[in-house]
Amino acid sequence: MSYIIKAQDLCFSYDEDGTGKKTVENLNLSIERGSFVAIIGHNGSGKSTIAKLMCGVLEPTGGEIYIESEGAQRTLKVSNDDDLFDIRKTVGMVFQNPDNQLVATVVEEDVAFAPENLGFPSDVIREKVDRALSDVGLFEYRLHDTHKLSGGQKQRVAIAGILAMSPECVIFDESTAMLDPKGRQDVLHIISEMRDKMGITVILITHYMNEAALADRVLVVDGGKVLLDGTPREVFAKDKLLSSCGLEVPQATELVTRLFDAGADTPKTVLFEDEAADAIAEAIIKAKNNQTHER
């Protein structure tokens, strides 16, 4: 599978001259096209900085980020100012607070803002806006005032504004952090649809381990470097290493791990509640059978 984003010897410092402490240091990684990647790490680990570098919000102080854009039909460089316009059409970003991303007072006008600035004809803009609002389940709210929406609805409008640009990759920077459980579930459903039905590459920055468990691949960032890189089952099996850098594992994983440490015959590769229930039921049956044999 080909990559859409590739970081090579990437460095970044918030000092103007780039000589201070590096938030990101000599980072090398690639994101495969069409994949769903979760990036986790404690506060200050550099994960949000990496996300902003990937979409051109920040410029590297060392190394490079390459973006393979099918729309631009060429390789883009984040450090090249002439490529920024195409980069922001290719890679969209949804931020934590939707109020910081909404620019209009009416829902459909907000979603139309980006395609209008990209110079699309009116009929194309109408089509893109209607499709994007339908994709996030807000078509019937197209004429509503944005300030009257719930937090979850505002976040979906922000996502629709990104989808209206027909991006090839969307980065969610802790976009569910300010939402209630229903709002988080709505956003996660949209992410699933984007990956499975639209073929969009998704990068999710999150503090919720249950969300990271849904991804194809999990990157653990610590000190601006990738500490772990693998499938959710591979990464969350290393619970002690994660704990050492201030991270937890999904609740289902923690439960069966504690049972295992207490002597129960449970696996340590469980991620979801239904798997945990099955593993516990199987462990109980095994324990009862062992007691029967002993008698």
C-alpha positions in Angstrom: 0.0 0.0 0.0 1.3 3.5 -0.9 1.8 6.2 1.7 0.0 9.5 1.7 2.2 11.2 4.4 5.8 10.6 5.1 8.0 12.3 7.7 11.7 12.1 7.2 14.1 13.2 10.0 11.4 15.6 11.1 12.3 18.2 13.8 10.4 21.0 15.3 11.1 23.6 18.0 8.8 26.4 19.2 11.8 28.7 19.6 11.9 31.1 16.7 15.5 30.2 15.7 14.8 26.5 16.1 17.8 26.0 18.4 15.9 25.4 21.7 14.4 22.2 23.1 12.8 20.2 20.3 9.1 19.2 20.6 9.7 16.8 17.7 13.1 15.2 17.1 14.3 13.2 14.2 10.9 11.6 13.6 10.6 9.1 10.8 7.2 7.6 9.9 4.8 7.1 7.0 1.0 6.9 7.0 -0.5 4.5 4.5 -3.2 5.8 2.2 -6.7 4.6 3.3 -5.6 3.6 6.8 -7.0 4.6 10.2 -4.1 5.6 12.5 -4.4 6.7 16.1 -1.7 8.7 17.8 -1.6 8.7 21.6 0.7 10.2 24.2 0.6 12.2 27.5 0.2 16.0 27.5 3.2 17.6 26.0 4.4 14.5 24.2 4.3 16.2 20.8 1.4 14.4 19.2 -0.6 17.5 18.4 2.5 19.3 17.1 3.1 16.3 14.8 -0.5 16.6 13.6 -0.1 20.3 12.8 3.1 19.7 11.0 1.4 17.0 8.8 -1.2 19.5 7.5 1.0 22.5 7.1 -0.2 24.5 10.1 3.3 24.4 11.4 6.5 24.4 9.3 9.4 21.9 10.3 12.6 23.4 11.7 14.4 20.4 10.4 13.7 17.4 8.1 10.7 17.2 5.9 7.1 16.0 5.5 6.1 14.7 2.1 2.5 14.4 1.0 1.5 12.3 -2.0 -1.5 14.2 -3.4 -3.6 12.5 -6.0 -5.5 15.7 -6.5 -2.4 17.7 -7.2 -0.9 14.7 -8.9 2.5 15.3 -7.4 4.5 15.0 -4.1 4.1 18.1 -1.9 6.5 19.4 0.7 5.3 21.1 3.9 8.4 23.3 3.9 7.6 24.6 0.4 5.3 27.7 0.7 4.1 27.1 -2.9 2.7 23.7 -1.9 0.7 24.9 1.1 -2.5 25.6 -0.9 -2.5 22.0 -2.3 -1.5 20.6 1.1 -4.5 22.1 2.8 -6.8 20.8 0.1 -5.3 17.3 0.5 -5.1 17.1 4.3 -7.9 18.6 6.5 -7.8 19.1 10.2 -10.6 19.0 12.8 -9.7 20.7 16.1 -10.7 20.1 19.6 -13.1 23.1 20.0 -15.5 23.4 17.1 -16.2 27.0 18.0 -12.7 27.8 16.9 -13.4 26.3 13.5 -16.9 27.7 12.6 -16.8 30.9 10.6 -20.4 31.6 9.6 -23.7 32.0 11.5 -25.7 29.6 9.3 -24.8 25.9 8.9 -24.7 25.7 5.1 -22.8 28.9 4.8 -20.2 27.7 7.1 -19.8 24.4 5.2 -19.6 26.4 1.9 -16.9 28.7 3.2 -13.9 26.5 2.1 -15.1 25.4 -1.4 -16.1 29.1 -2.1 -12.5 30.1 -1.2 -11.2 27.3 -3.4 -13.0 28.9 -6.3 -15.5 26.1 -7.1 -18.6 27.0 -9.3 -21.8 27.7 -7.4 -23.5 24.5 -8.6 -20.5 22.4 -7.5 -20.5 24.2 -4.1 -24.2 23.4 -3.6 -23.5 19.7 -4.4 -20.5 19.5 -2.0 -22.3 21.2 0.8 -25.4 19.0 0.6 -23.4 15.8 0.3 -21.1 16.8 3.2 -24.1 17.7 5.5 -25.8 14.4 4.6 -22.5 12.5 5.3 -22.5 13.9 8.9 -26.3 13.5 9.4 -27.1 17.3 9.5 -28.7 18.0 6.2 -32.0 19.0 7.8 -30.1 21.5 9.9 -28.6 23.3 6.9 -30.5 26.5 7.6 -30.1 26.5 11.3 -27.9 29.0 13.3 -24.6 27.5 14.2 -24.6 29.1 17.6 -27.8 27.3 18.6 -26.3 23.8 17.9 -25.1 21.4 20.5 -21.3 20.8 20.9 -21.6 17.5 19.0 -23.6 19.1 16.2 -21.1 21.9 15.9 -18.3 19.4 15.7 -20.1 17.6 12.9 -20.6 20.9 11.0 -16.8 21.4 11.3 -16.2 18.0 9.9 -18.7 18.7 7.1 -16.7 21.9 6.3 -13.6 19.7 5.8 -15.4 17.0 3.8 -16.7 19.7 1.4 -13.1 20.2 0.3 -12.9 16.5 -0.8 -9.8 15.8 1.3 -7.7 12.7 0.9 -6.7 12.7 4.6 -8.4 14.1 7.7 -6.6 14.6 11.0 -8.8 14.8 14.2 -6.9 16.6 16.9 -8.6 15.5 20.1 -11.9 16.3 18.4 -14.0 14.3 20.8 -12.4 15.7 24.0 -15.2 18.3 24.6 -18.1 16.1 23.7 -20.5 14.0 25.7 -20.6 10.2 25.1 -23.3 10.6 22.4 -21.3 13.3 20.6 -18.2 11.2 20.7 -20.1 8.2 19.3 -21.4 10.3 16.4 -17.9 11.5 15.5 -16.5 8.0 15.7 -19.3 6.7 13.4 -18.4 9.4 10.9 -14.7 8.4 11.1 -15.6 4.8 10.4 -17.7 5.9 7.4 -14.9 8.1 6.1 -12.4 5.3 6.2 -14.7 2.4 5.0 -17.0 4.1 2.5 -15.1 7.2 1.3 -11.6 5.8 1.3 -10.3 8.8 3.3 -7.1 8.3 5.4 -7.9 9.2 9.0 -5.4 10.2 11.7 -6.9 10.4 15.2 -5.1 12.2 18.0 -6.9 11.1 21.2 -6.7 10.7 25.0 -9.4 8.0 24.9 -7.8 4.6 24.7 -11.1 3.0 23.8 -11.1 5.2 20.6 -7.5 4.3 19.8 -8.5 0.6 20.0 -10.7 1.1 16.9 -7.8 2.1 14.7 -5.8 -0.1 12.3 -2.6 1.2 13.8 -1.6 2.9 17.0 1.5 5.2 17.4 2.6 6.0 20.9 4.5 9.3 21.0 6.8 10.3 23.9 9.2 13.2 23.9 8.5 13.9 20.3 9.5 10.4 19.2 7.6 7.3 18.4 7.9 4.9 21.3 5.6 2.2 20.0 4.1 1.4 16.6 1.8 -1.5 15.9 -1.8 -2.8 15.9 -4.0 -1.9 18.9 -3.6 -5.5 20.3 0.2 -5.3 20.0 0.5 -1.9 21.6 -2.0 -2.3 24.4 -0.4 -5.6 25.4 2.5 -3.6 26.6 0.6 -2.2 29.6 3.6 -1.6 31.8 5.5 0.3 29.2 2.4 2.5 28.5 2.0 3.1 32.2 5.6 4.2 32.5 4.9 7.1 30.1 1.6 8.1 31.7 -0.9 6.2 29.5 -3.6 3.7 30.3 -5.0 0.8 28.3 -8.7 0.4 27.3 -10.9 -0.5 30.2 -11.7 -4.0 28.9 -7.9 -4.7 28.5 -7.2 -3.4 32.1 -10.0 -5.7 33.5 -8.8 -8.9 32.0 -5.1 -8.0 32.7 -5.9 -7.6 36.4 -7.7 -10.9 36.4 -4.7 -12.5 34.6 -2.4 -11.1 37.2 -4.6 -12.5 39.9 -4.3 -16.0 38.5 -7.3 -16.2 36.1 -6.9 -17.9 32.8 -7.7 -14.9 30.7 -5.8 -13.5 27.6 -4.1 -10.1 27.7 -5.0 -9.2 24.1 -8.6 -8.2 24.8 -9.7 -4.7 23.6 -13.5 -4.5 23.7 -16.2 -5.1 26.2 -17.8 -8.1 24.4 -14.4 -9.8 24.1 -13.8 -9.2 27.8 -17.2 -10.8 28.7 -16.5 -13.8 26.5 -13.0 -14.2 28.0 -14.3 -14.0 31.6 -17.1 -16.5 30.9 -14.6 -18.9 29.3 -12.2 -18.5 32.3 -15.1 -19.3 34.7 -16.0 -22.4 32.8 -12.4 -23.5 32.8 -12.1 -22.9 36.6 -15.3 -24.9 37.2 -14.0 -27.8 35.1 -10.7 -27.8 36.9 -12.5 -27.9 40.3 -14.6 -30.9 39.0 -11.5 -32.8 37.9 -9.7 -32.1 41.2 -12.6 -33.7 43.1 
